[in-house]
């Protein structure tokens, strides 16, 4: 990795955070900020200008680092974890947030470098399989496989997954350009669906979970062709 990164350090022990800063700068990177708790880290994240975050899992005696990881994911900031704990429970909790790397303290500069490399590689793979949707002033990262259907409502679209609804100011056609063409089918002027989520269908409608979605006459033939119903 030859590119210099702007990195946020989240570590509650001042001596360790300073050591990380020195290591990162020796590796040619710029430290944009150091946060000793979750609240301060969130402030720095909202300022922007961060390419990657190095996060201690255990902040002030808790696992706030794992909670912070969810915010980093929403902002599309790659992150790696540091921790003094190698117990299975902590590792299992950390894995759920999909960090780019997991480095145990104490660590060397070479180990930190390896963690950074793995984090960047991981982030590149994630970017290839996700879609970025603008939701107001924030970006939401969605796995297309999690999307059930999309509904157009005037100049907005509503994207439905199993656990949330994302509202974005764009057309349905624009949204579909970002999604896999072999997975998403437009079935109505106001609806597009994930074909893999269809649980039942009739001539004029289909079912995704408990939601009934109309199939308009103008899209019916193409829908049946794609679904191999002709």
BELCOR-V888113 format. One record per helix or strand of 2 or more residues. SS is the DSSP state (h for helix, s for strand). FROM is the first residue (numbers start at 1). TO is the last residue. If there is no record, write none. Layout:
ss=SS from=FROM to=TO
ss=SS from=FROM to=TO
This chain:
ss=s from=6 to=10
ss=h from=14 to=26
ss=s from=30 to=35
ss=h from=38 to=47
ss=s from=52 to=56
ss=h from=64 to=74
ss=s from=78 to=83
ss=h from=88 to=96
ss=s from=102 to=104
ss=h from=109 to=129
ss=s from=130 to=135
ss=s from=138 to=143
ss=h from=144 to=146
ss=s from=147 to=153
ss=s from=156 to=161
ss=s from=165 to=168
ss=h from=172 to=177
ss=s from=184 to=188
ss=s from=191 to=194
ss=h from=195 to=197
ss=s from=200 to=201
ss=s from=205 to=208
ss=s from=211 to=214
ss=h from=217 to=226
